[in-house]
Amino acid sequence: MPALSGEFINGTWTGLVTLSGSSGNALVRVLDGNGHLGTSDLFILESAADLNGDGLPDAWQTRYFGTNAVASGPGDDPDHDGFTNLQEFQAGSDPLNPNSAIRISNLRLIDGDVRIQFQSILGKAYRVERSDNPSFRVPTVVADFVPALAP
């Protein structure tokens, strides 16, 4: 864990943490400079090893598909929700549950402002971007580190 971290935004810190070991249970404990201590809930660590080189961590594939290799590839969509396993892995959603997908659920124009609502995955934070260019080559960040809300 880093001795010093970046800023917390709305109570959420996002950053890279490197841990020794390949898997197991862990928790995060933080201490600020004023003696305030915080401890996370216990969570599972999984190895990021991708021994078959398909772009998906082997531990993630085993968690969802066991030793069954059917429909477990990065381009497969076993729950038929329109998102590949690679996209589901990147989003933190369940590749076997068609209701576990990030989708815009409401889009409204209110007093010249665009308001969007989207399904989110608890424990994830999101970045909302916009672009005037249809190719979306140069997006502008509208909001960063938007935490998921409980359903």
C-alpha positions, -999 to +999 in steps of 0.1 A: +000+000+000+012+035-006+023+055+024+006+085+010-024+086-013-040+111-036-072+130-028-104+114-017-133+127-039-167+123-023-153+098+001-138+077-027-102+071-035-092+054-067-056+043-074-033+014-081-024-008-052+000-037-057-002-065-032+021-095-028+005-129-032-018-142-059-052-144-041-069-144-007-089-121+015-079-086+024-091-054+039-079-018+035-071+003+066-064+040+062-051+066+086-051+103+079-028+128+094-053+137+121-056+103+137-088+093+119-088+056+111-110+038+085-113+001+077-130-014+046-151-045+046-133-078+039-129-084+001-115-111-021-082-107-040-079-125-073-048-129-094-046-109-125-026-136-143-038-143-178-018-175-187-038-182-219-033-146-231-070-140-240-072-106-221-093-119-192-077-129-158-078-166-154-092-162-118-121-141-132-129-167-158-128-195-132-151-176-108-178-172-134-173-203-157-154-228-135-135-252-157-162-250-184-145-232-213-178-228-232-187-191-238-159-179-215-138-161-242-133-123-243-157-119-273-184-142-260-217-130-245-232-159-226-260-139-210-270-122-244-271-087-229-251-072-257-218-069-237-189-092-243-171-110-214-142-085-218-166-056-215-183-072-185-149-077-168-139-041-174-173-029-160-173-052-130-206-067-141-217-103-141-213-120-175-240-146-166-267-121-156-284-101-183-296-075-157-260-068-146-250-043-173-243-006-174-270+010-195-284+045-197-319+042-181-330+078-186-319+107-207-336+141-203-331+177-214-340+201-185-335+238-188-308+233-215-289+207-194-287+171-203-294+147-174-285+111-176-292+082-153-275+049-157-273+016-139-242+012-119-222-015-101-218-010-064-182-005-055-173+011-088-168+047-096-175+063-130-163+090-153-188+109-174-175+123-206-189+143-235-178+153-270-191+176-298-172+153-322-194+123-334-162+101-334-157+109-297-120+113-303-115+142-280-139+138-250-142+163-222-146+150-186-179+162-172-177+144-139-150+122-125-151+096-097-189+094-096-196+067-071-223+040-077-254+043-057-271+014-040-301+001-059 
